[in-house]
Amino acid sequence: MSTHTARVALLGFGTVGRAVAQILTERPPAGVRLTHIFNRNVARKRAGWVSPDVVWTDDVEAVFASDVDVIVELVGGREPAGAWVRRALESGRSVVTANKQLIAHEGRDLLRLASDQRRHLRFEAAVAGGIPVIGAFRDGIAGDRIERIAGILNGTCNYILTSMESAGATFADALARAQELGYAETDPTDDVEGYDARAKLAILCAVGLRVQVAPADIACRPITVVDAVDFQYADQLHCTIRQISQAELDPADPTRVVASVRPSLVPRRSMLARAEGSKNLILARGHYGGDTIYSGSGAGGGPTSVAVVSDLAAIAALEPERPVATPPQPASRVDPEFLTAHYLRFVVKDRPGVLAALATILASHDINIDAVLQQRVHSKDANPFVVTIEPCPPATLATALAEIARLDFHVAPTVDLPILSDGSGA
């Protein structure tokens, strides 16, 4: 065990940086000492409760010219954060980061650089906030072979969907409330379109499945298509709706991955259905050990700062020159869809022959209808109803839906949501 005291510099003093500094001031791990804080316009950020020995600066060059051992990158974004992380590693310093986009897109190269430099690159805080899922995959169940990951990785989307379910809120109202509470950004695009969750899923693929997947190769669909009526129909199917991120290895080719992020119907008996509010939940299926579950607060200064400081404690406890991670192998192929049942919600002008027309097209593609659900009609001009179908090849369903879309009775685009099953890992 190392007896060296790791001198730590924070790059960024926002919500997470401030929370990290608070822990390092009030209860620093053994062998860790905060020495520098960098932030633009740093004079406005100074906090009297930080030790007077800490150097505050708005010049990043002052940090790199100092004797710090570990750089904590909390500024976010691909650049200049990426350049600073690379520079830190190249200069012989270890790095802790909460930057999911950087690790998702450049993690493999950065891990290789860290290994070459015999330094640590740790990023527990990049996925699921205070849930130690990266450490669990890397250390806790390292003896297993993880074959499938499924989870709720975005607290903003989970808050919106559970608000729509419990309070009957519209999507717009639920989003506005999430923004008021600080769960959603002023521009919520990354959250509601699935981009945030797919970056996190890419990281879990690298750490858990040991396969590097480019975020852009992971299919994602927005939660904006979900309406309050979908929760009513889901309830009739003994389900709820969540944004589900999932990835699975092909048993015949361990470099081929199926991965997606999209709103899905989840059986109420599933653990994923029980994640409420802004909580995150991840399930991992191991070849030898079976299922393990990780749940907790997925965002916020407090939980995320705990993950950052835990990484610092781990670095201080390990030999500085012994890297703890190796780069994953690149995926040979990433497929976008799982073979599963589907929920199809149509809004049509109510007239004879609508259901027959849909059934004819689905049957022509060998797609079997499982059930038809329809509530009392409130308007003949915009009648919503649901068709559930048995599992079928995704490409076949896409072809059938494209043909159905050309029919002239639609009032709104068809909403297509997968239905998770007991065999889905959820």
N, C-alpha and C positions, 0 to 999 in steps of 0.2 A: 504493500500500500504506500502511496506517495505521501511524503511529509511536507511537500512544498505547498506554500500558500499561493493560490491562484489569484492573481490580480485581474479584476474584471472591469471592462468598459462597456457601458450601455450606449448603443447608437439608437437614439429615439427615446423621448420622455413623454409619450402620450399616455393613454389609459393603461396599457400593459406595462410600459416602461416605468411609469410611476409606481405601479403595484409591485413590480420586481424590486425597485429601489427600496420600497417600504420593507419588504421581507429581508433584503440584504442589510438593512439598517437595524431592524428590530430583532431578527433571528437568523443571522447568516449561518449557512452550513459550515461545518468544520473545514478549514482549509480554503475558504472563499472570502475575498475582501473586495468590496466595491471601491474603485479608485478614480474612475472617470465617467462623466455623463456628457454625451454630445447631443445637441439638438439645435436646430435653426432658431434664431432669436432666443437664445438660451436665457437671456436676462429675465424674460417673462416667465420662465419655467422654474426658476430657482425655488427650492423648498427648504425652509429653515430646519426641518427635522432631519435632513441628510447630514451626515458627519461633515464637519468643517474640513476634514482632510481630503474629501472628494474634490477632484478638479472638474469644474464646469466649463464647457467650451462649445462654441459654434463653429469651430475649425476642425474638421475631421482629420486634417494632417497632424494636429497636435496629439490625437489619439494614436495614430500610427507611428509617431515619433517617440511615444512613451514606452515604458517597460511593461505594459499590460500583457497578460498571458492569454486571456480569453476575450473575444469580442462577442457581445450579445447584440444581434441585429434585430431591431424592432421597428424599423422605418417602413417596412412593407414595400410592395411593388417589385418589379423585375430589376429596374435600375433607378438610382445608383446602387441599390442594395446588393445586387449581384456582383458588381465590381468590387464593392467593399468586402464581401464575403470571400471572393477569390483572392483579393489582396491580403486579407488576414491570414488565410491558409498558406499562401505563398511565402508570407513573412514568418512562418513558423508558429502561428497562433492557432489555438482551437477556436471553434465557432459554435455558438448556440443561436438558433433562429426560430421564429414563429411564422416564417414567411412561406405559406403554403404554395403560392404561385411559383416562387423561385424553386422550391424543392420539387414540385410536381414537374416543372419543365426542365430543370437543369440539375436535379438531384444526383443523377448517375455520374455526370461529369465532376460534380463537386465532391462526391464521395471518393471518386478515383483520385482527385487532387489531394484530398485529406489523407488518403491511404499512402500516396506517394510521399507526402510531407510528414507522415507518421504523426498526424494530429487528429483530433476528434472533430466531427461534425455531427451535432445532435439537434433534433427538431421535433421533440415530443409535442411542443405547443402548436405545431403546424396543423394537427388533426385533432378534432374533438376536445379542444380546450384542456380542461383539467382531467380528462379520462386518460390514464396511462396506457393507451392501446399500442403505441409504438414500442414502448418498453416491453409490454406483454408479448407482442409478436417477436421482438428481437431476442428477448431473454427468457420470459416466463414460460412460453410454449415452444421454445426453439427446437426442442427434441421432436416435435410433431412436424407433419407436412400439411400446411394449411391448403385446402383445396377450394374453399369458397368463403367469400366475405359478403355480408349483407348488412345494411344499416341505415340509420337516420343520421346524416352527417351535417345537416344545416339547421341550426336552431331557429332561424328566422322563418323558414318554410314550415317547420313543425309548429311553431307558434301560430302562424296564419291558418294552417289547416285545422289544428285542434280548436282554434277560436271559431272557425266556420262550423265545425261539428258541434261544439258544446253550446255556443250562443246563437247559432243560426245567422252569424254575420255574413255579409257579402265579402267577396275577396277584397274589394277596395277598402271597406271599413276595417277589416282585419289587418290589412297592410298598414293603413294609417295609424292604427293603434300600436302596431309593432314599431313603427317609426317613433311614435311618442315615447315609448318605453326604452328606446335605444337599441332594440333588437335588430332593426332594419336601417340601412343607410338611406340618405335622401334619394339616391339613385339605387334602387334595389335590384337592378338588372342581374348582377352576378348571382344573387341568391335565388330569385324566382325563376330565372332561366335555367338554373342547374349548373352554372359554370363554377361556382364555389365548391359545390359538392363533388363535381367531377375531378377537380384538382386534388381534393382530399382522397378520393377513391384511387387516383393514380398513385398517390404516395402509399396507400395501404397495399396496392398491388405490388409495389416495389419491395416493401418491407415484409408483408405477409406472404404473398404468393411468390416472391423473389423473381418477378418479371417486370421489366420496365415498360410501361404503357404511356404513350403520349396523351395528355389530356384531350387533345382535339380528336383522338381516335375513339373516345368514349362517347357513345350516343347519349344525348341528354334532351329532355323535353320539359317545357315550362309547367309550373303549377297553375299558371294563369288560366288554363283551360277548365279548371275545376270550378263547379258552381255549387251553390247550396243544395240544389236538387240531387246532385250526385251523392251527397251524404245520406239523403233519404233513401235512395235506391240501394246504396251500399249497405245500409242498415238491414234492408230486407234480405240481403245476401249474407247477413251475419258478418259483415266486414266494416272496416273504416278505410280512410284514405290517408296515405302518407307519401312523402317524397322518399323513395327508396333508391339507395345506391347499392349496386351489387356487381360482383365480379366472380368468375368461376374459371378454373383451369380445365382444359380439355384432357380427360384421362388418357387419351391416346397420344397427345402431343402437349407436353408441359410448357411449351412456349406459346401455345395458342390460348387466347383468353376471350371469354364472352363478358362484356361489361356494359352497363348502362346506368343512367340516372334519370328517373322519371316518376311522376305521381302514379301510384299503384293502389289497387284494392288489397287490403291486408286482413286476413281472418282475425276476428276479435280474440281468438285464443292465442294468437302469436304474441310474443314479447314485444315485437315492433309496434303493435297496436296500443301498447300500454305507455309508450313514451309520450308524455304530455308537455305542453308549453314549449319552451326553448330547449328541452333536454335532447341529448344525443344518445344513441344506442347502437352498438355494433355487435354482430354475431359472427363468429369465425367457426368454420367447420374443419376439424383436423382429421386426417386419415386414420390416425391411431387413437387420439384422445377424444374424438367427437366434438360436440359443440361447447364453446365458451362464450360468455356474454359480458360486455363492458358497457356501463351506463353511467351517466352523470351530466354535469353542466358542460356544455360544449363550447361556451364562449364567455366573454366577460373578463375584466381585468384580474379579478381574484383567481378564478380557476386557471386561466392561461398563465398567470405569473407563477403559480405553483409548479406548473409543468416546466417553465423556464428554469426556475431555481433548482428543481430536481435534476435537470440536466447538468447544471453547474456543479451540484453536489457529486454527481456521478463522475464528472471529469476530474474533480479534485481528489476523489477516492481512487482513481485509476492512475496507472503510470502515464505521465504526459505523452510519452512517445508510442503508446500502444493504441492504435486506432481500433474502434469497436464495430465498424461496419464495412462491408465490402459491396461494390456496385452490383445490382441485379443484372440478369441477362435480358437483352431486348426481346420483346414479344415478336414472334414471327407473323402473327396475325391477330387482329382484334375484331371480333364480331359484335354487332350492335344489339342483338335481340336474343332473349331467352325463349325457349319453347314453353309456352304457358297458355292457360285459358285467358280470355279477354272479355272486358266489359265495353260494350259499344253503346253510347248514348246518342240518339238521334233527336233532332227537333225538326218537325215537318209540318206542312199544311195537311190537316187531317182530311183524308178522302179515301174512298175504297181502293184497295189494291196496293197500298203502301207496303204493308208487311209482306205480302206475296212477292212483290218486286225485290225486296231485300233478300228474302229467303231463296228466291230463284238464283240470284247472283252468287250468294254464299254457297249454295248447293252445287253450282256449276264449277266451283273451285274446291269441291270436296271438303267444305267447312261445315261442321255440324253445329246447329243451334242447340244450346243447352236449356235456356229459359228466355221468356219474354216478360218484362215487367212494365206495367203502365199504371200510373196513378190516375185519379179522376181528372178528366180533361177540363181545363179552365179556359182554353182558347182553341178554337178550331184552326186558327191561323198560325199557332206556334205550339204544337203539341209535342212534349218531350216523352220519350219512352226508351227503354233499355233492352238490348238483346245481349245475352251472354253466350259465348261460343266456347266449344271444347278446344283444347290445345291443338294448334296447327302451326305449320312452318311460317315464320314471320314474313318471308317474302311473298308467300301465297296470300296471306291476309292483306298485305300492302297492295297487292294487285287487285284484290276484290274490293277493297275500300276505294281505290282510285276509280274503279268502274261504278261503284255506288255513288260516288261524289258527282257523277255526271247526270244523275237523275234529277228531275225538275221540281221535286216537292220539298227539297231541303230549305229550311229557314236559317240554319246555322251549320257550321262545319261539324262533322262527326267527332265526338270525343272518344278516343280509344285508350283505355287504361288496362294494363295487364293485371291479372288476378293471381296473387301469390298463392302457392299451395304448400302443403306440409313438406313436400320434397324440395322446396325452394331454398332451404337453409334458413327460413324465417320462422 
